[in-house]
Amino acid sequence: MEIPQPHTLNFTGVLSTSKTIILTKYTHFVTLSLFFLPLSLSLIINPTLQSQTFTNNPSNHQKLLTSYLLYTLTIHFFALCAIGTITYSAHHAFFGEPVDISNALKSLIFSFFPLASTAIAAYVVTLFISIIYVMLVVAVLMLVHNVGFVVIDSNSIYFTWFSITVGVVLIAIVVYVHVKWSLAFVVVVVESKWGFAPLMRSAYLVKGMRSVSLLVMLYFGVFGGLIVWMCFVSVDSILITTLASFFLMMFLLRMTAANTVLYNYCKALHGELVIEVAEGFDYEYMNLPEDDEKVPHVVGVVAA
């Protein structure tokens, strides 16, 4: 058997390996990705639907907000189910282990509530960082205004540009934090951690691979965002909505699998993966099946 060149621990290797894993058990992963369908549909139709609903029912906001909250919780429930089952399957497939739907669903018994607690912890920290940042900016503005250095005019073009800059900096901070947390859900599923622990573990693992994590986030985020934007500006159509939801669902599947591969690459970079690989595999290589007949495909762990 001819051994292909090993993938280096980089963005291309993450995409290539995650794609191979999905194609190996394509029906299995597409089935699990259906959990992402409510989120995909929500991202496609929700902006327009929400605007029209609140416009047409201005006097019934309380009931609408309650319904919207239940709707959001339902979407998050299915999204966490998708992340848990896909991550479980992708991690086992990464090492050439058999995967099936029943085992993937059973894994949710142990991973769903830890995933939910970790998601809540991430939301709380992100909200806290955003509030502290905004309060700091407001405090600085009030200070310079009271001292008399500048006169704040909300209608000024300078104030507009200042507000845009503040917003961009906040987005950059949030993106940086989420790059550090990109492996948190994988840590929950694979290492059975929960709450704030997976966030800290992810921040440790992603050191040295932050650029790869950022590229994965941008790659799927930008293309997914373009799909949502094109549907928002296009004429409403059931066919367009269906196709866009499917493509977005597949993007979410690929991103989840890519983060799982990235997790294992990061463990290899930190010298932790050989402990798992040494039992049943060669010391420096992982065995990834190319098809159902277990034809070995060797992926070398080589630092870029």
C-alpha positions as CSV (number, residue, x, y, z in Angstrom):
1,M,0.0,0.0,0.0
2,E,1.3,3.4,-0.9
3,I,1.3,5.7,2.0
4,P,0.3,9.3,1.2
5,Q,2.2,12.3,2.4
6,P,1.2,13.2,6.0
7,H,-0.9,16.2,6.6
8,T,0.9,18.9,8.7
9,L,-0.9,20.4,11.6
10,N,-2.5,23.3,9.7
11,F,-5.7,24.7,8.3
12,T,-5.5,22.6,5.1
13,G,-4.9,19.4,7.1
14,V,-7.9,20.1,9.3
15,L,-10.2,20.6,6.3
16,S,-8.9,17.6,4.5
17,T,-9.1,15.2,7.4
18,S,-12.6,16.3,8.5
19,K,-13.8,16.0,4.9
20,T,-12.4,12.4,4.7
21,I,-14.1,11.5,8.0
22,I,-17.5,12.7,6.8
23,L,-17.2,11.0,3.4
24,T,-16.2,7.8,5.2
25,K,-19.6,7.6,6.9
26,Y,-21.5,10.2,4.8
27,T,-25.0,8.9,5.5
28,H,-24.3,8.7,9.3
29,F,-23.1,12.3,9.5
30,V,-25.8,13.7,7.3
31,T,-28.4,12.0,9.4
32,L,-26.9,13.5,12.6
33,S,-26.6,16.9,10.9
34,L,-30.4,17.0,10.7
35,F,-30.3,18.2,14.3
36,F,-28.8,21.4,12.8
37,L,-31.8,21.9,10.5
38,P,-33.9,24.0,13.0
39,L,-30.9,26.3,13.5
40,S,-30.3,26.5,9.7
41,L,-33.9,27.4,9.0
42,S,-33.9,29.9,11.8
43,L,-30.8,31.7,10.4
44,I,-32.4,31.8,6.9
45,I,-36.0,32.9,7.7
46,N,-35.8,34.4,11.2
47,P,-34.7,38.0,10.4
48,T,-37.5,38.6,8.0
49,L,-40.1,36.6,10.0
50,Q,-39.2,38.4,13.2
51,S,-39.4,41.8,11.7
52,Q,-42.8,41.1,10.1
53,T,-44.2,39.5,13.3
54,F,-43.4,42.4,15.6
55,T,-44.5,44.9,12.9
56,N,-47.9,43.2,12.5
57,N,-48.5,42.6,16.2
58,P,-47.2,45.8,18.0
59,S,-49.6,45.3,21.0
60,N,-48.8,41.7,21.8
61,H,-45.0,41.9,22.5
62,Q,-45.1,39.9,25.8
63,K,-46.7,36.8,24.2
64,L,-44.4,37.1,21.2
65,L,-41.3,37.4,23.4
66,T,-42.4,34.3,25.4
67,S,-42.9,32.3,22.1
68,Y,-39.6,33.6,20.8
69,L,-37.8,32.4,24.0
70,L,-39.3,28.9,23.7
71,Y,-38.4,28.9,20.0
72,T,-34.8,29.9,20.8
73,L,-34.5,27.3,23.5
74,T,-35.8,24.6,21.1
75,I,-33.2,25.6,18.5
76,H,-30.4,25.5,21.0
77,F,-31.6,22.1,22.2
78,F,-31.3,20.5,18.8
79,A,-28.0,22.4,18.0
80,L,-26.4,21.0,21.1
81,C,-27.7,17.5,20.2
82,A,-26.0,18.0,16.8
83,I,-22.7,19.1,18.3
84,G,-22.7,16.3,20.8
85,T,-23.4,13.4,18.4
86,I,-21.3,14.7,15.5
87,T,-18.3,15.4,17.8
88,Y,-18.6,12.0,19.4
89,S,-18.8,10.3,16.0
90,A,-16.0,12.4,14.4
91,H,-13.7,11.7,17.3
92,H,-14.1,8.0,17.1
93,A,-13.9,8.0,13.3
94,F,-10.6,10.0,13.6
95,F,-9.0,6.9,15.1
96,G,-10.7,4.4,12.8
97,E,-13.1,3.2,15.3
98,P,-16.7,2.1,14.3
99,V,-19.5,4.6,14.7
100,D,-23.2,4.1,14.5
101,I,-26.3,6.2,15.1
102,S,-27.4,4.5,18.3
103,N,-24.1,5.0,20.1
104,A,-24.0,8.6,19.0
105,L,-27.5,9.2,20.4
106,K,-26.7,7.4,23.6
107,S,-23.7,9.6,24.1
108,L,-26.1,12.6,24.6
109,I,-27.1,11.0,28.0
110,F,-23.7,12.0,29.3
111,S,-22.8,15.0,27.1
112,F,-26.0,17.1,26.7
113,F,-26.2,18.8,30.1
114,P,-22.4,19.4,30.3
115,L,-22.7,20.9,26.8
116,A,-25.6,23.1,27.9
117,S,-23.7,24.3,31.1
118,T,-20.6,25.1,29.0
119,A,-22.7,27.1,26.5
120,I,-24.3,29.0,29.4
121,A,-20.8,29.7,30.9
122,A,-19.5,31.0,27.6
123,Y,-22.6,33.3,27.1
124,V,-22.2,34.6,30.7
125,V,-18.5,35.4,30.2
126,T,-19.0,36.9,26.8
127,L,-21.8,39.1,28.2
128,F,-19.7,40.1,31.2
129,I,-16.7,41.1,28.9
130,S,-19.0,43.1,26.7
131,I,-20.6,44.9,29.6
132,I,-17.2,45.7,31.2
133,Y,-15.9,47.0,27.9
134,V,-18.9,49.2,27.2
135,M,-18.8,50.6,30.8
136,L,-15.1,51.3,30.4
137,V,-15.6,53.2,27.1
138,V,-18.5,55.2,28.6
139,A,-16.4,56.0,31.7
140,V,-13.5,57.3,29.6
141,L,-15.9,59.4,27.5
142,M,-17.4,60.9,30.6
143,L,-14.0,61.6,32.0
144,V,-12.6,63.4,29.0
145,H,-15.9,65.3,28.6
146,N,-15.9,66.5,32.2
147,V,-12.3,67.5,32.1
148,G,-13.0,69.5,29.0
149,F,-10.7,67.8,26.5
150,V,-13.5,67.1,24.1
151,V,-17.2,68.1,23.6
152,I,-19.3,65.0,22.9
153,D,-21.7,65.6,20.0
154,S,-23.7,62.5,19.1
155,N,-24.5,64.0,15.7
156,S,-20.9,64.5,14.8
157,I,-19.1,62.5,12.2
158,Y,-16.3,61.9,14.6
159,F,-18.6,60.4,17.1
160,T,-20.0,58.1,14.4
161,W,-16.5,56.9,13.5
162,F,-15.6,56.6,17.2
163,S,-18.7,54.4,17.7
164,I,-17.8,52.2,14.7
165,T,-14.3,51.8,16.0
166,V,-15.6,50.8,19.5
167,G,-17.9,48.3,17.9
168,V,-15.1,46.8,15.7
169,V,-12.8,46.5,18.7
170,L,-15.5,44.8,20.7
171,I,-16.2,42.3,17.9
172,A,-12.4,41.6,17.7
173,I,-12.3,40.9,21.4
174,V,-15.3,38.6,21.3
175,V,-13.8,36.7,18.2
176,Y,-10.4,36.4,20.0
177,V,-12.1,34.9,23.1
178,H,-14.2,32.5,21.0
179,V,-11.1,31.4,19.1
180,K,-9.6,30.4,22.4
181,W,-12.9,28.5,23.2
182,S,-13.3,26.8,19.9
183,L,-12.4,23.4,21.3
184,A,-14.6,23.7,24.4
185,F,-17.5,21.6,23.1
186,V,-15.1,18.9,21.9
187,V,-13.5,18.9,25.4
188,V,-17.0,18.4,26.9
189,V,-17.7,15.3,24.8
190,V,-14.3,13.7,24.8
191,E,-13.0,14.6,28.3
192,S,-16.3,14.8,30.2
193,K,-15.7,18.2,31.5
194,W,-18.4,20.9,32.0
195,G,-19.0,24.5,32.9
196,F,-16.0,26.8,32.8
197,A,-13.4,23.9,32.8
198,P,-13.8,23.2,29.1
199,L,-13.3,26.9,28.3
200,M,-10.0,26.9,30.2
201,R,-8.9,23.6,28.7
202,S,-9.7,24.8,25.2
203,A,-7.6,28.0,25.8
204,Y,-4.7,25.8,26.8
205,L,-5.0,23.3,23.9
206,V,-5.4,26.0,21.2
207,K,-2.1,27.6,22.0
208,G,0.1,27.4,19.0
209,M,-2.9,26.7,16.8
210,R,-4.9,29.9,17.2
211,S,-4.4,31.0,13.6
212,V,-5.8,27.6,12.4
213,S,-8.7,28.0,14.8
214,L,-9.4,31.5,13.5
215,L,-9.2,30.3,9.9
216,V,-11.7,27.5,10.5
217,M,-14.0,30.0,12.2
218,L,-13.7,32.6,9.4
219,Y,-13.9,30.0,6.6
220,F,-17.2,28.5,7.7
221,G,-18.5,31.8,9.2
222,V,-17.9,33.9,6.1
223,F,-19.4,31.4,3.7
224,G,-22.3,30.7,6.0
225,G,-22.9,34.4,6.4
226,L,-22.9,34.9,2.7
227,I,-25.6,32.2,2.3
228,V,-27.8,33.9,5.0
229,W,-27.2,37.4,3.4
230,M,-28.1,36.2,-0.1
231,C,-31.4,34.7,1.1
232,F,-32.2,37.8,3.1
233,V,-31.8,40.1,0.0
234,S,-33.3,37.7,-2.5
235,V,-36.9,37.1,-3.4
236,D,-38.7,34.7,-1.0
237,S,-38.8,31.2,-2.4
238,I,-39.4,27.8,-0.9
239,L,-36.8,26.3,-3.2
240,I,-34.1,28.9,-2.3
241,T,-34.9,28.6,1.4
242,T,-34.7,24.8,1.3
243,L,-31.4,24.7,-0.6
244,A,-29.9,27.5,1.6
245,S,-30.9,25.6,4.8
246,F,-29.3,22.4,3.5
247,F,-26.0,24.1,2.5
248,L,-25.9,25.9,5.9
249,M,-26.6,22.6,7.7
250,M,-23.7,21.0,5.8
251,F,-21.4,24.0,6.8
252,L,-22.3,23.5,10.4
253,L,-21.6,19.7,10.1
254,R,-18.2,20.4,8.5
255,M,-17.3,23.0,11.1
256,T,-18.2,20.7,14.0
257,A,-16.1,17.9,12.4
258,A,-13.2,20.3,11.7
259,N,-13.1,21.4,15.4
260,T,-13.0,17.8,16.4
261,V,-10.0,17.2,14.1
262,L,-8.4,20.4,15.4
263,Y,-8.8,19.2,18.9
264,N,-6.8,16.0,18.2
265,Y,-4.2,18.0,16.3
266,C,-3.8,20.4,19.2
267,K,-3.4,17.4,21.6
268,A,-0.7,16.0,19.2
269,L,1.1,19.4,19.3
270,H,1.0,19.4,23.1
271,G,2.4,15.8,23.2
272,E,-0.8,14.3,24.6
273,L,-2.1,12.3,21.6
274,V,0.6,9.6,21.7
275,I,-0.9,8.2,24.9
276,E,-4.1,7.4,23.0
277,V,-2.5,6.4,19.7
278,A,0.2,4.1,21.3
279,E,-2.5,1.5,22.1
280,G,-3.2,-0.3,18.9
281,F,-1.5,2.2,16.5
282,D,2.0,3.2,15.5
283,Y,3.6,5.7,17.9
284,E,3.6,8.6,15.4
285,Y,0.6,7.8,13.2
286,M,-3.2,7.7,13.5
287,N,-5.2,5.2,11.4
288,L,-8.1,6.8,9.5
289,P,-10.3,4.5,7.4
290,E,-10.9,5.5,3.8
291,D,-14.1,3.4,3.4
292,D,-16.3,0.8,5.2
293,E,-13.7,-2.0,4.5
294,K,-11.2,-0.3,6.8
295,V,-8.6,0.4,4.2
296,P,-6.0,2.3,6.2
297,H,-5.2,5.9,5.4
298,V,-2.2,7.1,7.4
299,V,-2.2,10.7,8.6
300,G,1.1,11.8,10.0
301,V,1.3,14.1,13.0
302,V,3.9,16.5,11.8
303,A,4.2,20.1,13.2
304,A,4.0,22.8,10.6
